[in-house]
């Protein structure tokens, strides 16, 4: 039995958000992943981000593919519908679901096997199609559920638990997303809660396709000395360039940053996406330089994290297809059926 | 030329004309106008495009059958051939029936071997290229108007009303008025030459008739697209594949016209060209899960690719509509040729135990009706519904009853709980069979703040959508899906049965319908009376088993090699006593539409063989 019912009791001192809800209202079932799995930290960060944003916990579409990562939508936002679809095909299901009702927050959860191997095609195409969603990859460089095979994001020379090196070049899904036209691209680390929660908040509120690649170590198969996706490796080699957060329109600036380090991007709803530059020279609005910079640092074995690229004024699929404002799944016969009179003219056109 | 036809030899409104062209030469629109003009004269007609998987330079044929009695299936042999492609000349000459006419461009002298290849046909040379050289300056026009010149000549030779043809030109070039006059002129060049130099009409003629009534002439893909539009589809995800592409394109065109918000110009339909068929069906399933009516259209190779997702949708119980416009397999085989070879692939698509609802339209009207019905059925049954058309039905224009729509019709959205419904309930259990029909109640994402959310999976779950690997829960669920299958039997279109007490009959489906009426007449003329059943859906309703039980000998006519419908009948109705003994396959799968002659001859030879068997002296069996 892998399903555990969670007790409903909550601590009286838990913070309450503007909807009168606590963090517990954004949680899901108890995780069945291994103790210490990075993915559970990502789920926890999603819970925190949604609670802090004060979003209605039932207004999400949680869609995933197959793999350890894809099990996680069951572990957060238990009041929302989830869909554990087929391996590598989360993007298409998310596309359809998003087209059907654009008013819901669309959250896609995938893994590195799911998105960089079997689903690389769907990943590439959802990026260029610009679905309005947050796409998170829990990236551990390994196939956990089938016990430790290398995935396509595993670095050349990084070893398996038994010490066998990976012989193939990695696919860098972050560079790829930037190249194909993603309008919000970030990389984070499951062990860096502060950075990750801010990025998830910003990514959820970004209007367009947001992508966060979260290095999320697999404690069972890929958290050893030879791995470049281990907790230790990430702690040593992570280099944050820009952190991000979401500031609601009515919120005051409360934190005092050094001048010149902050950039606020005003979003269509009046709220602001607040960027804090950790690396003074990094420009998260220059796609080509960002790709270049990532490549250079990767050559040095470093992992660049933070908000890597953002473009606030971008069209998403609904704009591109010129769809009506009402959710397509709310349209009825009056909206959808052209009627008897139109059919008579159509018949006449075939005579 | 030989002396004119005697009046008694004249055949009105009953012939086959074959146009042999090079593809990309602009012949399609001229040939289409020819067929449509005959339709507008009130004469039943159909045109079949036999084309290569190529854009320019390869042979293509357009075969028009004119038949006063409405027999519009493909007929073997041509009465008239318009030979405009030197490459296929021999083949085209050989296709003529004795007494037929060969219309050709006589601008260059014909090789003697060709000229003398047949002495039982008449040669009608028209110097088409030469006639155009004097009238049109541009080489492109000279090439394009060749088709219009032979159209004009044929109008004269066959007595097709020239005014009707000119109206066709008006319709075709409305908005591009500059093209009307030169087309008129090219028509006149052809008809004048025929009148002045050929000196006679052909034995085959067209005369106005009242046999068309209020019917329309349209292809199945356009019809299915309109059915989807009327049926409330708001998401179409597709990947280009012949012969289904024109359905998605038609849906997009009509949606842009009829689903436009007049104030904002925004569209109430999303049409997405996916990166492949896997993605296309994934989008359909995502949209169906989230409550929008969604479909994809594809062909056999696409259905193969969609198999994994179809299994998920079956098990996760998500409405989805798929149109399979069948073609000859395999993937690179004969993509522009027709077949009915995806029956088993469709019904049992995917891994594990799966069975899908399949609809089998046989006419443009049914393509429209079944397309609209498919969305109601998918929502009601919470499962994928596959509509199986084929290239012949989908891409060729067929005479059809006009489309109809009941102004009071409401969409059947099935068992979807609203927030109010959920408020009234103690517990929501997604997969509990509350009503005994095998169909649970579902909720849409975002419906209610506290109730109704569940996790959709392809893995095992119990009645409350909770993950479990318990064997009994798995079996309960799979058995419930069979109850749902039984429910489906009662709501899908029933078989169309023509029963007159004969002990033999035919079973057929889909586009074979076009040839079947004529085949049954031919057989009846030879004293062979057959009952008939046209299957219109899977699962089979009770009437199907009953019809089979009531007949000693049944011919299952289909356009595939393996007798797939026959296999399916035996597999699905075995427990009703349907076995292989009474079902005999009549098959044609060469890639052209099945003809009445083919059906007639195969049934006849089967019966003759049986006769010989029974006449054979018994003693031989023991020798």
Interface residues (C-beta under 8 A of the other chain):
Chain A: X1 X2 X3 X56 X57 X58 X59 X60 X61 X63 X73 X74 X78 X79 X80 X81 X82 X83 X84 X85 X86 X89 X91 X92 X93 X94 X95 X96 X97 X98 X99 X100 X101 X103 X104 X121 X122 X124 X125 X129 X317 X321 X322 X323 X324 X325 X328 X329 X331 X332 X333 X335 X336 X337 X338 X339 X340 X342 X343 X346 X347 X350 X351
Chain B: X39 X40 X216 X217 X218 X226 X229 X230 X232 X233 X234 X235 X237 X254 X258 X259 X261 X264 X265 X266 X267 X268 X269 X270 X271 X272 X274 X275 X276 X278 X279 X280 X281 X282 X283 X284 X285 X286 X287 X288 X289 X290 X291 X292 X293 X294 X308 X309 X312 X316 X402 X403 X404 X405 X407 X409 X410 X411 X443 X444 X445 X446 X447 X448 X449 X450 X453 X454 X455 X456 X457 X458 X459 X466 X467 X468 X469
